[in-house]
Each structure stands twice: as structure tokens, then as C-alpha cells.
Amino acid sequence: MRKFLLFIFTLCLAFQAQAQKAYIDSVYDFCPAPGQFVNSAPAYYAGETKANIIYRVDSTLCRKDNNKPISLGAYGGYVVFGFDHMIENIKDHMDFQILGNAFWGASAKKARGGSCEPGIILVSKDVNGNGLPDDPWYEIAGSEYNSPATIHHYRIVYEKPDEDKVKTPDTKHSLSDTTYVHWTDNQGGKGYVYKNTFHHQSYWPQWLPDSTTLTFEGTKLADNYIDESGKGTYYVQYSYTYGYADNAPNADSLSYINIDWAVDADGNPANLDGINFVKVYTGVNQYCGWLGETSTEVYGALDLHMTGRDIEDPITTRIYVPTATSVTDGRTAIYTLTGTRVDTPVAGQIYIVGSNGKTRKVVWK
């Protein structure tokens, strides 16, 4: 009998392991901000509700080899999804990856430039065990978290456009309406999500017919684009160093995420042993002429441990110092990733530190 029970127990464990997937299991919410791919990625059909759209996003993202993106639109647009198991936080290792469509541009003037549309990542553990993303959220503190140019508690309000209003085109930059979706923020800023000549559908989520405004709040990163043509014909969006979605090609190891980077609302380490849920939202509020608004795209997400990728975190060590001038002691050499020696590291940037004959990558905060 004991052997039989052991066999049944082992069999149950095998079935449980087989049921678990490395990729997304469920999509719980999806609300893009206005953008040129809204109502087309995914597609909207007349009369559909938000539940219909979430079902379609779920059908798209919860696939092992999905090749269809969803677009989160302009700043703040988001998607919430989860896994059928807890992704374990393995010390000093990368734990999961958000799949996007970032790529490097061959003619970019600097390295790590091309099409990078960084999305902020939030994570949550199913503490109450109910299988729903209703527990506390923690932000993945990427390389720009402590940058003076990063705005925390940023809030933006978009106003539903009148699709029949008189348009204000800019034909030189392929824009059919430069006063399309009006927005205001809590920093005293205001502007528009333009409409371009390449996408003619409404940029407002049509499955929200009664919504006259859309409000989003979170962390806003500094603009990451450069108009390298100087005349609005060639924009390059540069990658931030680490910690964001759709910020580097999927084959680049700095698109991987370490759960140890998660922090609470006060910026303190969350110390999570694992996560079940992820929220991703577009992290910049910028418009790149004929390219349109910067909008994070998501193809899926992976538990790296289940894919067999055992990747050490190249930036595990974070050094806290009281003043910028106290970091050098005459014995420790500090270099940028390109090999230039520095005396005063900048918060949030990665440096190579040589000490006792060893080198390591560190981030000063």
C-alpha cells in the first residue's frame, strides 16, 4: 500500500509539473491608452465589449509561440496577466522576461538604439491564494528608477476625440490630425496624441463607448528618442540600461528581469520569494513625428527558469553610498561599460568595478 501511495503521489506531481507552462496562463485586464494600433492590435469588431477584447488578448498572449503583438498605446496603457504557478525568485539570477518587438537600428549614432519603447513592469505575489491579481503590486526598479528625470506618481488624462471635428494636418510629417486626442497631466503639461496618415481607425478604445476620459497614473520615464535627421524624418529610440519591457531585443540578456529589483511604494526592496502576476504599462509620454506615439508592445512573457535559461544577474550588486564623493578609496577602480574610468558614479547607471583582482558590474543608487 505504501508503494502504491508513493506511486500516486509521484504521478500527481508529474501531472502538476506537466500542467505548468513557462508562458502566460491568463490575461486579467487590458486597457490601452489612445494610440495608432488601438482597435487593430488586437482588432476590434463592432459591438464588442471589453470582455470580448480581453478574451482575444488572452487567446493571443497565452500561447507558446505567439507572433501577434498587443499594443498598449501611449503613456499608461496597460495589460495585466498571470502564470499558472509562482515564478521563483532565485538569488542572483534573472527570473522572467517580457517579450516585445524592440530592435536595434543599423544607422543609430550610438549603441543600443533603434526601436525601443520601454514599459514599466509591476509584479505581485498571490498572497491570499485566490488566484486573482488583487494583492499588493511592486514596481521593478529599472535603471532609471532613481534618475532625476524620472517622474513618480505621474498622472495623465486623455479626452475622447470628436472623430468628426475639423482636422489639423501636417502633411510634411504624414500627420492627418495634430489636435486629435487631447491630454493634460499633473505636471502642468498638455498636448495631443496625433493621428497619422498610416492608421485611419479611431485611436480611442471602441469597446469603452461610455468613457469620455481615460486616466492613468504611475512612473514616467524621460523621453528616449532622438531626431537624428534633425528634420523629423528619422527618429531613433534608445534603450534604457535594464529593467523594462520592450526596451531591448528578446535575444538581448538585458531584456531579462530579476524579481529582486522589485520595490514597494517607498522604493524599499520588496524581498519577494516569487511572483504570480505581472502588469506592464507604457512608460514614456512622447511622440516621434510620423512614427507616432511611443507605445509598448507585448508578445508574451516567460518564466526563465522553466525554459532552462540559467542566467546570472549581471547587475546584482547595488551599492548605497552617503555622498557621491565617498565612493572612491584609492584602491577601487570604477569604469563605465565602455572602459572609461570615473571618479563620481551617477545614480542608476551600471559600472564595472575592479577590486581584489575581480571585476563585477554594479549600480550606484
C-alpha positions in Angstrom: 0.0 0.0 0.0 2.8 2.4 0.9 4.4 1.8 -2.5 1.1 2.4 -4.2 0.5 5.7 -2.4 4.0 6.8 -3.2 3.4 6.0 -6.9 0.1 8.0 -6.8 1.9 11.0 -5.2 4.7 10.9 -7.7 2.2 10.7 -10.5 0.3 13.7 -9.2 3.5 15.7 -9.0 4.3 14.7 -12.6 0.9 15.8 -13.8 1.2 19.1 -11.9 4.7 19.8 -13.5 3.3 18.9 -16.9 0.4 21.3 -16.5 2.6 24.2 -15.6 3.6 26.4 -18.5 6.6 28.6 -18.9 4.5 31.3 -20.6 1.4 33.3 -19.7 -1.7 31.4 -18.5 -4.3 34.1 -18.1 -5.0 37.7 -19.0 -7.0 39.6 -16.4 -7.2 43.2 -17.7 -6.3 45.2 -20.8 -6.7 49.0 -21.2 -4.6 50.7 -23.8 -4.2 54.4 -23.9 -5.0 56.1 -27.2 -2.6 55.1 -30.0 -2.3 54.2 -33.7 -2.6 50.5 -33.1 -5.6 50.6 -30.7 -8.5 48.7 -32.2 -6.2 46.9 -34.5 -3.7 45.1 -32.2 -5.9 43.4 -31.2 -8.6 44.0 -33.7 -12.0 45.4 -32.6 -15.2 44.4 -34.2 -18.4 46.5 -33.9 -20.4 45.8 -30.8 -17.7 44.0 -28.9 -17.3 44.6 -25.1 -14.2 44.9 -23.0 -14.7 41.2 -22.0 -14.6 40.3 -25.7 -11.3 42.2 -26.1 -9.7 40.7 -23.0 -10.7 37.2 -24.3 -8.9 37.9 -27.6 -5.8 39.3 -25.8 -5.9 36.1 -23.6 -6.1 33.9 -26.7 -3.1 35.8 -28.2 -0.7 36.1 -25.3 -1.4 32.7 -23.7 0.4 30.8 -26.5 3.9 29.3 -26.5 4.9 30.7 -29.9 2.7 33.8 -30.3 3.6 36.1 -33.2 0.9 38.7 -32.8 1.6 41.7 -30.5 -0.8 43.7 -28.4 -0.2 47.4 -28.3 -0.5 49.4 -25.0 -0.9 52.7 -26.8 0.5 56.0 -25.4 1.7 56.6 -21.8 -0.1 54.5 -19.2 -1.9 51.9 -21.3 -1.6 48.5 -19.6 -2.1 44.8 -19.6 -2.3 42.5 -16.5 -1.6 38.8 -16.8 -0.5 35.8 -14.7 1.1 32.4 -14.7 -0.3 29.0 -13.6 2.5 28.8 -11.0 4.7 31.1 -8.9 7.8 32.2 -10.7 10.5 31.6 -8.1 13.0 34.3 -7.2 16.3 32.6 -7.5 19.1 34.6 -5.9 21.5 36.5 -8.2 19.7 35.1 -11.3 17.3 36.6 -13.9 13.8 35.2 -13.3 11.4 36.2 -16.1 11.2 38.0 -19.4 8.6 40.2 -21.1 8.6 39.6 -24.9 8.4 42.6 -27.1 9.4 43.8 -30.6 12.3 46.1 -29.8 15.2 46.0 -32.3 18.5 47.8 -32.9 18.8 50.3 -35.8 21.8 49.8 -38.1 22.2 53.6 -38.6 21.8 54.6 -35.0 24.5 57.1 -33.9 25.0 55.3 -30.6 24.9 51.7 -29.4 21.7 50.2 -28.2 19.5 52.4 -30.3 16.7 51.6 -32.7 13.1 50.9 -31.8 12.9 50.7 -28.0 9.5 51.5 -26.4 10.1 51.0 -22.7 7.2 49.7 -20.5 7.2 49.9 -16.7 6.8 46.4 -15.1 4.9 45.7 -11.9 4.8 42.4 -10.1 2.6 40.7 -7.5 2.5 37.6 -5.5 -0.7 35.7 -4.8 -0.5 36.1 -1.1 -4.2 35.4 -0.4 -4.2 32.4 -2.6 -7.4 33.3 -4.5 -5.7 33.2 -8.0 -6.5 36.8 -8.7 -4.2 39.9 -9.1 -5.7 41.6 -6.0 -2.6 41.6 -3.8 -0.1 44.5 -3.5 1.9 45.5 -6.5 5.6 46.2 -6.6 7.5 48.1 -9.3 10.5 46.7 -10.9 13.1 49.4 -10.2 14.9 49.6 -13.6 18.0 51.6 -14.4 16.0 54.9 -14.4 14.1 54.5 -11.2 16.3 57.0 -9.3 17.1 59.2 -12.2 16.2 62.9 -11.6 14.5 62.9 -15.0 12.0 60.1 -13.8 8.7 61.3 -12.5 7.0 59.1 -9.9 3.2 59.5 -9.3 2.7 60.9 -12.8 -0.9 61.2 -13.8 -2.3 61.8 -17.3 -5.9 62.3 -18.5 -6.9 61.7 -22.1 -10.0 63.2 -23.6 -12.2 61.3 -26.1 -11.8 62.9 -29.5 -14.6 64.1 -31.8 -14.0 61.9 -34.8 -15.9 64.4 -37.0 -14.1 67.6 -35.9 -12.2 69.8 -38.3 -8.7 68.2 -38.7 -5.4 70.0 -38.5 -3.0 68.0 -40.7 0.8 68.3 -41.1 1.4 66.7 -44.5 5.1 67.2 -44.2 5.3 64.7 -41.4 2.5 62.4 -42.5 0.1 63.6 -39.8 -3.6 63.8 -40.6 -4.6 65.5 -37.4 -2.2 67.2 -34.9 -5.0 68.1 -32.5 -6.6 64.6 -32.3 -6.6 63.2 -28.7 -6.0 66.0 -26.1 -4.2 65.2 -22.9 -3.3 67.0 -19.7 -1.1 65.8 -16.8 -0.4 66.6 -13.2 2.9 68.3 -14.1 1.2 71.2 -15.8 1.8 69.6 -19.2 -0.7 69.3 -22.1 -0.6 68.1 -25.7 -2.1 65.8 -28.2 -1.8 62.2 -29.4 -1.6 62.9 -33.1 -3.3 60.9 -35.8 -1.1 59.8 -38.7 -1.9 59.0 -42.3 -1.0 55.3 -42.0 -3.7 54.3 -39.5 -7.2 55.6 -40.2 -9.3 53.9 -37.5 -10.2 55.5 -34.2 -7.3 55.6 -31.7 -9.8 55.5 -28.8 -10.7 52.0 -27.4 -14.1 51.4 -29.1 -15.1 48.8 -26.5 -15.4 51.6 -24.0 -18.2 53.6 -25.6 -19.3 55.4 -22.5 -15.8 56.6 -21.5 -15.2 60.3 -22.2 -11.8 60.3 -20.5 -9.1 57.8 -19.7 -6.8 58.3 -16.7 -3.5 56.6 -16.0 -1.0 57.0 -13.1 2.4 55.6 -12.5 6.1 56.2 -13.1 7.1 58.2 -16.2 10.5 57.8 -17.8 12.3 60.6 -19.7 11.9 60.7 -23.4 14.3 58.2 -25.1 14.2 59.3 -28.7 16.5 61.5 -30.8 15.5 63.0 -34.1 18.8 62.1 -35.8 17.8 63.6 -39.1 17.2 67.0 -37.4 14.2 67.5 -39.6 11.6 64.9 -38.4 12.4 62.1 -40.9 14.5 59.7 -38.8 13.9 59.0 -35.2 15.9 56.6 -33.0 14.6 55.4 -29.7 17.4 54.4 -27.4 17.3 51.5 -24.9 17.5 52.2 -21.2 20.1 50.0 -19.5 17.8 47.4 -17.8 14.5 46.7 -16.1 11.8 47.5 -18.7 9.6 45.7 -21.2 10.1 46.2 -25.0 13.3 48.0 -24.2 15.8 45.6 -25.8 15.5 42.8 -28.4 14.3 39.5 -26.9 17.7 37.9 -27.7 19.4 40.5 -25.5 20.1 39.4 -22.0 19.2 42.8 -20.6 15.6 42.2 -21.6 15.5 39.7 -18.7 14.1 40.7 -15.3 15.3 39.9 -11.7 12.5 39.8 -9.1 14.9 41.2 -6.6 14.6 44.5 -8.4 11.0 44.9 -7.1 10.4 47.7 -4.7 7.5 49.0 -2.7 5.8 52.4 -2.9 8.6 53.9 -0.9 11.3 52.5 -3.0 12.3 49.8 -0.5 13.2 46.3 -1.6 10.1 44.1 -1.7 12.0 40.9 -0.8 9.6 38.7 -2.7 10.3 34.9 -2.9 8.3 34.7 -6.1 5.6 36.3 -8.2 2.3 35.1 -9.9 1.1 38.3 -11.7 2.6 41.0 -13.9 1.4 44.4 -15.1 3.1 46.2 -17.9 2.3 49.8 -19.0 3.8 52.2 -21.5 6.4 54.2 -19.6 7.1 57.3 -21.7 4.9 60.1 -23.0 6.4 61.1 -26.3 5.5 61.5 -29.9 8.0 60.7 -32.7 6.5 62.5 -35.7 5.4 60.2 -38.5 6.4 57.2 -36.3 3.6 58.1 -34.0 3.4 57.8 -30.2 5.8 55.6 -28.4 3.7 52.5 -27.3 5.0 49.4 -25.6 4.1 46.2 -27.4 3.8 42.8 -25.7 4.0 39.4 -27.3 4.1 37.3 -24.1 6.2 36.5 -21.1 8.3 33.7 -19.9 9.4 32.1 -16.7 13.1 31.8 -17.5 13.7 29.0 -15.0 11.3 26.8 -16.9 12.9 27.5 -20.2 16.2 26.1 -19.0 17.9 29.5 -19.2 20.1 29.8 -16.1 21.2 33.5 -16.4 23.2 35.1 -13.7 22.2 38.7 -13.0 24.9 40.9 -14.4 23.9 43.8 -12.1 23.0 42.1 -8.9 25.1 44.2 -6.6 23.7 47.6 -5.8 26.0 49.9 -3.7 24.5 52.5 -1.5 26.7 55.5 -0.6 26.1 58.6 1.5 27.7 61.0 -0.9 28.9 60.9 -4.5 32.5 61.8 -3.4 32.8 58.9 -0.9 32.7 56.1 -3.4 36.4 56.0 -4.2 39.1 54.9 -1.8 42.1 55.0 -4.0 42.2 51.2 -4.3 38.9 50.5 -6.2 38.9 51.3 -9.9 35.5 52.3 -11.4 34.8 52.2 -15.1 31.9 52.7 -17.5 30.8 49.8 -19.6 32.9 51.3 -22.4 36.1 51.3 -20.3 36.3 54.9 -19.2 37.4 55.4 -15.7 35.2 57.6 -13.5 35.6 59.2 -10.0 31.9 60.1 -9.4 29.4 57.4 -10.5 25.9 58.6 -11.4 22.9 57.1 -9.7 21.2 54.4 -11.6 24.0 53.7 -14.1 25.9 50.5 -14.4 29.7 50.5 -13.9 32.4 47.9 -13.8 34.3 47.8 -10.5 37.7 46.1 -10.1 38.6 45.0 -6.6 40.9 42.3 -5.3 41.7 41.1 -8.8 38.0 40.6 -9.6 35.5 42.6 -11.7 31.8 42.9 -11.3 29.0 45.1 -12.6 27.3 47.3 -10.0 24.7 50.0 -9.9 25.0 53.0 -7.6 21.9 54.4 -6.1 
